[in-house]
Amino acid sequence: MSPRLNKPLVWLHGQIKTPPLSAAARLEAGVLLRRLQRGDSFGLPHSRPMPVIGSRCHELRIVDENATWRIVYRVDTDAIVISEVFSKKTQATPKSVIGACKRRLNEYDAIVRGKE
């Protein structure tokens, strides 16, 4: 059996730090992101698909002491692309977040295609 290769994390926007996330939430986010890098996939309650943003897009769900955090990511063949980290206050993802994620991912794809 060959060792699992870790995909790099590509950060387009956002960061995970304490504060504003608690140390426990930051640790949970780190563990989940590391598992994604190793090729694991999740369903609810940790992650849900976000087809409104694009194919292979999902949001990680991190429940914190005073907030619920979301990490919007896309699983590419060569990387985990993170397009947003935000505190979610309502059930619906804000349209501004959806639009910003689409724009960032389109810009990223254009840059990556330009290097091929």
DSSP file (Angstrom, degrees, kcal/mol; ACC not computed):
  #  RESIDUE AA STRUCTURE BP1 BP2  ACC     N-H-->O    O-->H-N    N-H-->O    O-->H-N    TCO  KAPPA ALPHA  PHI   PSI    X-CA   Y-CA   Z-CA
    1    1 A M              0   0    0      0, 0.0     0, 0.0     0, 0.0     0, 0.0   0.000 360.0 360.0 360.0 130.8    0.0    0.0    0.0
    2    2 A S        -     0   0    0      1,-0.1     3,-0.1     3,-0.0     2,-0.0  -0.556 360.0-101.1 -84.9 150.2    1.4    3.4   -1.0
    3    3 A P        -     0   0    0      0, 0.0     2,-0.3     0, 0.0    -1,-0.1  -0.374  41.6-104.6 -67.5 148.5    1.4    6.3    1.5
    4    4 A R        -     0   0    0      1,-0.1     2,-0.3    -2,-0.0    35,-0.1  -0.553  32.2-131.7 -74.9 133.8   -1.4    8.9    1.0
    5    5 A L        -     0   0    0     -2,-0.3     2,-0.6    33,-0.1    -1,-0.1  -0.660  16.2-127.6 -85.8 141.4   -0.2   12.1   -0.6
    6    6 A N        -     0   0    0     -2,-0.3    32,-0.2    32,-0.1    31,-0.1  -0.785  15.9-140.4 -90.6 123.9   -1.3   15.3    1.0
    7    7 A K        -     0   0    0     30,-2.3    72,-0.2    -2,-0.6    32,-0.1  -0.607  27.3-113.9 -75.8 141.5   -2.9   17.8   -1.3
    8    8 A P        -     0   0    0      0, 0.0    72,-2.6     0, 0.0     2,-0.5  -0.389  22.6-119.0 -71.8 155.7   -1.8   21.4   -0.5
    9    9 A L  E     -a   80   0A   0     70,-0.2     2,-0.6    -2,-0.1    72,-0.2  -0.848  22.4-158.7 -91.4 129.4   -4.3   23.9    0.8
   10   10 A V  E     -a   81   0A   0     70,-2.9    72,-3.2    -2,-0.5     2,-0.7  -0.949   7.4-155.1-110.5 113.5   -4.7   26.9   -1.5
   11   11 A W  E     +a   82   0A   0     -2,-0.6    72,-0.2    70,-0.2     3,-0.1  -0.795  24.4 166.3 -94.8 111.5   -6.1   29.9    0.4
   12   12 A L  S    S-     0   0    0     70,-3.3     2,-0.3    -2,-0.7    71,-0.2   0.760  72.5  -8.8 -89.5 -29.7   -7.9   32.4   -1.8
   13   13 A H  S    S+     0   0    0     69,-0.9    -1,-0.4     1,-0.1    71,-0.0  -0.967 102.0  30.0-165.0 148.7   -9.5   34.2    1.1
   14   14 A G        -     0   0    0     -2,-0.3     2,-0.3    70,-0.1    72,-0.1  -0.015  53.7-133.1  90.1 166.7  -10.0   34.0    4.9
   15   15 A Q        -     0   0    0     70,-0.1     2,-0.6     2,-0.1    -1,-0.0  -0.978   9.5-128.6-154.5 161.3   -7.9   32.5    7.7
   16   16 A I        +     0   0    0     -2,-0.3     2,-0.3     4,-0.0    -2,-0.0  -0.931  49.4 136.6-118.8 106.4   -8.4   30.3   10.7
   17   17 A K     >  -     0   0    0     -2,-0.6     4,-1.9     0, 0.0    -2,-0.1  -0.962  53.5 -82.8-147.1 163.0   -7.0   31.9   13.8
   18   18 A T  T  4 S+     0   0    0     -2,-0.3     4,-0.1     2,-0.2    -2,-0.0  -0.953  96.8  54.2-112.1 126.5   -7.8   32.5   17.5
   19   19 A P  T  4 S+     0   0    0      0, 0.0    -1,-0.1     0, 0.0     3,-0.1   0.810 110.6  30.9 -71.0 167.9   -9.5   34.9   17.9
   20   20 A P  T  4 S+     0   0    0      0, 0.0    -2,-0.2     0, 0.0     2,-0.1  -0.965 123.7  50.0 -87.8 -22.7  -12.1   35.0   16.5
   21   21 A L  S  < S-     0   0    0     -4,-1.9     2,-0.0     1,-0.1    43,-0.0  -0.487  91.8-114.4 -73.7 147.7  -12.3   31.2   16.5
   22   22 A S     >  -     0   0    0     -2,-0.1     4,-2.5    -4,-0.1     5,-0.2  -0.339  29.4-107.0 -70.9 164.5  -11.9   29.5   19.9
   23   23 A A  H  > S+     0   0    0      1,-0.2     4,-2.2     2,-0.2     5,-0.1   0.888 121.8  51.9 -60.6 -38.5   -8.8   27.3   20.2
   24   24 A A  H  > S+     0   0    0      2,-0.2     4,-2.4     1,-0.2    -1,-0.2   0.906 110.6  46.8 -66.2 -41.8  -11.1   24.2   20.1
   25   25 A A  H  > S+     0   0    0      2,-0.2     4,-2.6     1,-0.2    -2,-0.2   0.897 111.5  51.3 -67.2 -40.0  -12.8   25.4   16.9
   26   26 A R  H  X S+     0   0    0     -4,-2.5     4,-2.3     2,-0.2    -2,-0.2   0.907 110.9  48.9 -62.3 -41.3   -9.4   26.2   15.3
   27   27 A L  H  X S+     0   0    0     -4,-2.2     4,-2.4     2,-0.2    -2,-0.2   0.920 111.0  49.3 -64.3 -44.6   -8.2   22.7   16.2
   28   28 A E  H  X S+     0   0    0     -4,-2.4     4,-2.5     1,-0.2     5,-0.2   0.921 111.2  49.8 -60.9 -44.0  -11.3   21.0   14.8
   29   29 A A  H  X S+     0   0    0     -4,-2.6     4,-2.7     1,-0.2     5,-0.2   0.918 110.8  50.4 -60.2 -43.6  -11.0   23.0   11.6
   30   30 A G  H  X S+     0   0    0     -4,-2.3     4,-2.3     2,-0.2    -2,-0.2   0.900 110.3  48.8 -62.1 -42.1   -7.3   22.0   11.3
   31   31 A V  H  X S+     0   0    0     -4,-2.4     4,-2.1     2,-0.2    -1,-0.2   0.929 113.5  46.8 -63.9 -45.5   -8.1   18.3   11.8
   32   32 A L  H  X S+     0   0    0     -4,-2.5     4,-2.1     1,-0.2    -2,-0.2   0.910 112.8  48.9 -64.9 -42.0  -10.9   18.4    9.2
   33   33 A L  H  X S+     0   0    0     -4,-2.7     4,-2.3     2,-0.2    -1,-0.2   0.898 109.7  52.3 -64.3 -39.7   -8.7   20.2    6.7
   34   34 A R  H  X S+     0   0    0     -4,-2.3     4,-1.4    -5,-0.2    -1,-0.2   0.908 108.8  50.5 -62.1 -41.1   -5.8   17.8    7.2
   35   35 A R  H  <>S+     0   0    0     -4,-2.1     5,-2.4     1,-0.2     4,-0.3   0.890 108.7  51.8 -64.8 -38.6   -8.2   14.9    6.6
   36   36 A L  H ><5S+     0   0    0     -4,-2.1     3,-1.5     1,-0.2    -1,-0.2   0.915 106.6  54.3 -61.7 -41.5   -9.4   16.6    3.4
   37   37 A Q  H 3<5S+     0   0    0     -4,-2.3   -30,-2.3     1,-0.3    -1,-0.2   0.838 106.0  52.9 -60.7 -32.5   -5.7   16.9    2.3
   38   38 A R  T 3<5S-     0   0    0     -4,-1.4    -1,-0.3   -32,-0.2    -2,-0.2   0.481 127.5 -97.9 -84.1  -2.6   -5.3   13.2    2.8
   39   39 A G  T < 5S+     0   0    0     -3,-1.5    -3,-0.2    -4,-0.3    -2,-0.1   0.464  74.4 141.9 103.6   1.2   -8.2   12.4    0.6
   40   40 A D      < -     0   0    0     -5,-2.4     2,-0.3    -6,-0.1    -1,-0.3  -0.380  34.0-154.7 -69.8 154.4  -11.1   11.8    3.1
   41   41 A S        -     0   0    0     -2,-0.1     2,-0.3     6,-0.0     6,-0.0  -0.950   7.0-154.3-128.5 154.6  -14.5   13.1    2.2
   42   42 A F        -     0   0    0     -2,-0.3     2,-0.2     4,-0.0   -10,-0.0  -0.847  10.5-168.6-126.8 158.7  -17.3   14.1    4.6
   43   43 A G    >>  -     0   0    0     -2,-0.3     4,-2.0     1,-0.2     3,-1.0  -0.538  50.6  -8.3-121.4-164.5  -21.0   14.3    4.8
   44   44 A L  T 34 S+     0   0    0      1,-0.3    -1,-0.2     2,-0.2     4,-0.1  -0.418 117.4  28.9 -64.2 144.2  -23.3   15.9    7.3
   45   45 A P  T 34 S+     0   0    0      0, 0.0    -1,-0.3     0, 0.0    16,-0.1  -0.996 130.9  36.3 -92.1  -4.1  -22.8   17.1   10.0
   46   46 A H  T <4 S+     0   0    0     -3,-1.0    15,-2.9     1,-0.2     2,-0.3   0.854 125.0   8.8 -79.1 -34.5  -19.2   18.1    9.1
   47   47 A S  E  <  -B   60   0A   0     -4,-2.0    13,-0.2    13,-0.2    -1,-0.2  -0.988  55.0-169.1-148.0 150.3  -19.6   19.1    5.5
   48   48 A R  E     -B   59   0A   0     11,-1.5    11,-2.1    -2,-0.3    -5,-0.1  -0.996  33.7-102.6-140.0 147.9  -22.3   19.7    2.9
   49   49 A P  E     -B   58   0A   0      0, 0.0     9,-0.3     0, 0.0     3,-0.1  -0.313  22.0-160.0 -65.4 149.9  -22.1   20.2   -0.9
   50   50 A M    >>  +     0   0    0      7,-3.0     3,-1.9     4,-0.3     4,-1.5  -0.569  23.3 161.4-127.9  66.5  -22.5   23.7   -2.2
   51   51 A P  T 34  +     0   0    0      0, 0.0    -1,-0.1     0, 0.0     7,-0.1   0.746  69.8  71.7 -62.6 -21.3  -23.5   23.2   -5.9
   52   52 A V  T 34 S+     0   0    0      1,-0.2     3,-0.1    -3,-0.1    50,-0.0   0.785 104.9  40.4 -63.2 -25.4  -24.7   26.8   -6.0
   53   53 A I  T <4 S-     0   0    0     -3,-1.9     2,-0.3     1,-0.3    -1,-0.2   0.863 130.2 -70.4 -87.5 -42.8  -21.0   27.8   -5.9
   54   54 A G    ><  -     0   0    0     -4,-1.5     3,-1.5     3,-0.1    -1,-0.3  -0.916  59.7 -53.3 165.5 169.9  -19.7   25.2   -8.3
   55   55 A S  T 3  S+     0   0    0     -2,-0.3     3,-0.1     1,-0.2    20,-0.0  -0.389 120.5  17.6 -67.1 147.0  -19.0   21.5   -8.8
   56   56 A R  T 3  S+     0   0    0      1,-0.2    19,-2.0    18,-0.1     2,-0.3   0.563  95.8 134.2  67.2  12.0  -16.8   19.9   -6.1
   57   57 A C  E <   + C   0  74A   0     -3,-1.5    -7,-3.0    17,-0.2     2,-0.3  -0.727  24.7 160.7 -94.3 142.1  -17.6   22.8   -3.7
   58   58 A H  E     -BC  49  73A   0     15,-3.0    15,-2.6    -2,-0.3     2,-0.4  -0.900  32.0-127.9-145.5 169.7  -18.5   22.2   -0.1
   59   59 A E  E     -BC  48  72A   0    -11,-2.1   -11,-1.5    -2,-0.3     2,-0.3  -0.994  15.7-142.1-128.1 129.3  -18.7   24.0    3.2
   60   60 A L  E     -BC  47  71A   0     11,-2.7    11,-1.6    -2,-0.4     2,-0.6  -0.644  18.4-142.1 -79.0 143.5  -17.1   22.7    6.4
   61   61 A R  E     - C   0  70A   0    -15,-2.9     2,-0.5    -2,-0.3     9,-0.2  -0.945  19.6-178.9-115.6 118.8  -19.3   23.3    9.4
   62   62 A I  E     - C   0  69A   0      7,-2.7     7,-3.3    -2,-0.6     2,-0.6  -0.960  14.0-153.9-120.1 114.2  -17.5   24.3   12.6
   63   63 A V  E     - C   0  68A   0     -2,-0.5     5,-0.2     5,-0.2     2,-0.2  -0.789  22.0-177.5 -90.2 122.3  -19.7   24.9   15.7
   64   64 A D        -     0   0    0      3,-2.8   -43,-0.1    -2,-0.6    -2,-0.0  -0.515  41.5 -91.8-111.7 178.3  -17.9   27.2   18.1
   65   65 A E  S    S+     0   0    0      1,-0.2     3,-0.1    -2,-0.2   -44,-0.1   0.920 120.0   7.3 -58.0 -48.2  -18.7   28.6   21.6
   66   66 A N  S    S+     0   0    0      1,-0.1     2,-0.3    -3,-0.0    -1,-0.2   0.291 130.4  32.3-121.9   7.6  -20.4   31.8   20.3
   67   67 A A        -     0   0    0      2,-0.0    -3,-2.8    -5,-0.0     2,-0.5  -0.982  65.9-124.0-157.1 162.7  -20.6   31.3   16.5
   68   68 A T  E     -CD  63  88A   0     20,-0.6    20,-3.5    -2,-0.3     2,-0.3  -0.981  33.5-155.5-114.5 121.0  -21.0   28.8   13.8
   69   69 A W  E     -CD  62  87A   0     -7,-3.3    -7,-2.7    -2,-0.5     2,-0.4  -0.679   6.6-160.3-100.2 149.2  -18.1   29.0   11.3
   70   70 A R  E     -CD  61  86A   0     16,-2.9    16,-2.3    -2,-0.3     2,-0.5  -0.988   5.9-164.8-127.4 139.1  -18.1   27.9    7.6
   71   71 A I  E     -CD  60  85A   0    -11,-1.6   -11,-2.7    -2,-0.4     2,-0.5  -0.965  14.3-152.9-121.1 110.6  -15.1   27.1    5.5
   72   72 A V  E     +CD  59  84A   0     12,-2.5    11,-2.2    -2,-0.5    12,-1.2  -0.733  28.1 163.6 -87.2 126.4  -16.0   27.1    1.8
   73   73 A Y  E     -CD  58  82A   0    -15,-2.6   -15,-3.0    -2,-0.5     2,-0.4  -0.935  30.5-145.5-141.4 161.5  -13.7   24.8   -0.2
   74   74 A R  E     -CD  57  81A   0      7,-2.2     7,-2.7    -2,-0.3     2,-0.8  -0.994  17.8-134.9-128.7 137.9  -13.4   23.0   -3.5
   75   75 A V  E     + D   0  80A   0    -19,-2.0     5,-0.2    -2,-0.4     2,-0.2  -0.825  29.9 178.8 -94.4 107.2  -11.7   19.6   -3.9
   76   76 A D        -     0   0    0      3,-2.7     3,-0.2    -2,-0.8   -69,-0.0  -0.574  43.0-107.1 -98.1 168.6   -9.4   19.8   -7.0
   77   77 A T  S    S+     0   0    0      1,-0.2     3,-0.1    -2,-0.2    -1,-0.1   0.807 118.9  27.9 -65.6 -27.8   -7.3   16.9   -8.2
   78   78 A D  S    S+     0   0    0      1,-0.2     2,-0.3   -71,-0.1    -1,-0.2   0.435 126.9  10.7-115.3  -0.7   -4.2   18.6   -7.0
   79   79 A A        -     0   0    0    -72,-0.2    -3,-2.7    -3,-0.2     2,-0.6  -0.993  62.7-112.9-166.1 163.4   -5.3   20.8   -4.1
   80   80 A I  E     -aD   9  75A   0    -72,-2.6   -70,-2.9    -2,-0.3     2,-0.6  -0.968  38.6-154.2-104.0 115.6   -8.0   21.8   -1.6
   81   81 A V  E     -aD  10  74A   0     -7,-2.7    -7,-2.2    -2,-0.6     2,-0.6  -0.836   4.3-159.0-100.9 117.7   -8.9   25.3   -2.6
   82   82 A I  E     +aD  11  73A   0    -72,-3.2   -70,-3.3    -2,-0.6   -69,-0.9  -0.852  16.7 171.3-100.2 120.5  -10.4   27.5    0.2
   83   83 A S  E     +     0   0A   0    -11,-2.2     2,-0.3    -2,-0.6   -10,-0.2   0.596  61.0   6.1-106.3 -12.8  -12.4   30.4   -1.0
   84   84 A E  E     - D   0  72A   0    -12,-1.2   -12,-2.5     2,-0.0     2,-0.4  -0.947  43.0-165.2-168.4 146.2  -14.0   31.8    2.2
   85   85 A V  E     + D   0  71A   0     -2,-0.3     2,-0.3   -14,-0.2   -14,-0.2  -0.990  34.5 151.7-130.4 124.0  -14.1   31.5    6.0
   86   86 A F  E     - D   0  70A   0    -16,-2.3   -16,-2.9    -2,-0.4     2,-0.5  -0.986  47.8-108.3-152.5 160.5  -17.0   33.2    7.7
   87   87 A S  E     - D   0  69A   0     -2,-0.3     2,-0.5   -18,-0.2   -18,-0.2  -0.807  35.5-142.8 -89.8 124.7  -19.3   33.2   10.6
   88   88 A K  E     + D   0  68A   0    -20,-3.5   -20,-0.6    -2,-0.5     5,-0.1  -0.793  26.4 170.5 -96.7 126.7  -22.8   32.1    9.7
   89   89 A K        +     0   0    0     -2,-0.5     2,-0.3     3,-0.2    -1,-0.1   0.586  63.7  36.2-110.3 -15.8  -25.6   33.8   11.4
   90   90 A T  S    S-     0   0    0      2,-0.3     0, 0.0     1,-0.1     0, 0.0  -0.798  85.3-106.1-130.3 172.7  -28.7   32.5    9.4
   91   91 A Q  S    S+     0   0    0     -2,-0.3     2,-0.3     2,-0.1    -1,-0.1   0.873 100.4  70.2 -68.8 -35.8  -29.7   29.3    7.7
   92   92 A A  S    S-     0   0    0      1,-0.1    -2,-0.3    -3,-0.0    -3,-0.2  -0.602  89.1-118.2 -85.5 141.4  -29.1   30.6    4.2
   93   93 A T        -     0   0    0     -2,-0.3     5,-0.1     1,-0.1    -2,-0.1  -0.643  43.0-103.8 -73.1 129.4  -25.6   31.3    3.0
   94   94 A P    >>  -     0   0    0      0, 0.0     4,-2.0     0, 0.0     3,-0.6  -0.242  19.2-130.2 -57.0 139.8  -25.4   35.1    2.2
   95   95 A K  H 3> S+     0   0    0      1,-0.2     4,-2.7     2,-0.2     5,-0.2   0.826 108.5  60.3 -60.0 -31.9  -25.5   35.9   -1.5
   96   96 A S  H 3> S+     0   0    0      2,-0.2     4,-2.2     1,-0.2    -1,-0.2   0.881 105.5  47.4 -64.5 -36.5  -22.5   38.1   -1.1
   97   97 A V  H <> S+     0   0    0     -3,-0.6     4,-2.6     2,-0.2    -2,-0.2   0.922 112.0  49.5 -69.0 -44.6  -20.5   35.1    0.1
   98   98 A I  H  X S+     0   0    0     -4,-2.0     4,-2.3     1,-0.2    -2,-0.2   0.937 113.5  46.5 -59.7 -46.9  -21.7   32.9   -2.8
   99   99 A G  H  X S+     0   0    0     -4,-2.7     4,-2.4     1,-0.2    -1,-0.2   0.908 112.5  49.3 -62.8 -43.1  -20.8   35.6   -5.3
  100  100 A A  H  X S+     0   0    0     -4,-2.2     4,-2.7    -5,-0.2    -1,-0.2   0.899 111.1  50.0 -64.7 -40.3  -17.4   36.2   -3.8
  101  101 A C  H  X S+     0   0    0     -4,-2.6     4,-2.6     2,-0.2     5,-0.2   0.926 111.1  48.6 -64.5 -44.5  -16.6   32.5   -3.8
  102  102 A K  H  X S+     0   0    0     -4,-2.3     4,-2.5    -5,-0.2    -2,-0.2   0.935 113.3  47.7 -59.6 -46.1  -17.6   32.1   -7.4
  103  103 A R  H  X S+     0   0    0     -4,-2.4     4,-2.5     2,-0.2    -2,-0.2   0.934 112.8  47.8 -62.1 -47.3  -15.5   35.1   -8.4
  104  104 A R  H  X S+     0   0    0     -4,-2.7     4,-2.6     1,-0.2    -1,-0.2   0.913 113.3  47.7 -61.6 -43.3  -12.5   33.9   -6.5
  105  105 A L  H  X S+     0   0    0     -4,-2.6     4,-2.8     2,-0.2    -1,-0.2   0.893 111.4  50.3 -67.8 -38.6  -12.7   30.4   -7.9
  106  106 A N  H  X S+     0   0    0     -4,-2.5     4,-2.2    -5,-0.2    -2,-0.2   0.917 112.3  47.5 -63.4 -42.3  -13.1   31.7  -11.5
  107  107 A E  H  X S+     0   0    0     -4,-2.5     4,-2.0     2,-0.2    -2,-0.2   0.914 112.5  49.5 -63.9 -42.7  -10.1   34.0  -11.1
  108  108 A Y  H  X S+     0   0    0     -4,-2.6     4,-2.7     1,-0.2     5,-0.2   0.934 110.7  49.9 -60.8 -47.1   -8.1   31.1   -9.6
  109  109 A D  H  X S+     0   0    0     -4,-2.8     4,-2.7     1,-0.2     5,-0.2   0.891 109.0  52.2 -60.8 -39.6   -9.1   28.8  -12.5
  110  110 A A  H  X S+     0   0    0     -4,-2.2     4,-1.7     2,-0.2    -1,-0.2   0.899 111.6  46.5 -63.8 -40.2   -8.1   31.4  -15.1
  111  111 A I  H  X S+     0   0    0     -4,-2.0     4,-0.9     2,-0.2    -2,-0.2   0.927 113.5  47.9 -66.6 -44.8   -4.6   31.8  -13.4
  112  112 A V  H >X S+     0   0    0     -4,-2.7     3,-0.8     1,-0.2     4,-0.5   0.911 111.6  50.1 -64.6 -42.0   -4.1   28.0  -13.2
  113  113 A R  H >< S+     0   0    0     -4,-2.7     3,-1.0     1,-0.2    -1,-0.2   0.866 105.5  58.4 -63.9 -34.8   -5.2   27.5  -16.9
  114  114 A G  H 3< S+     0   0    0     -4,-1.7    -1,-0.2     1,-0.2    -2,-0.2   0.735 103.3  53.0 -66.5 -22.2   -2.8   30.3  -17.9
  115  115 A K  H <<        0   0    0     -4,-0.9    -1,-0.2    -3,-0.8    -2,-0.2   0.576 360.0 360.0 -88.7 -10.6    0.1   28.3  -16.4
  116  116 A E    <<        0   0    0     -3,-1.0    -1,-0.2    -4,-0.5    -2,-0.1   0.501 360.0 360.0 -76.8 360.0   -0.6   25.1  -18.3
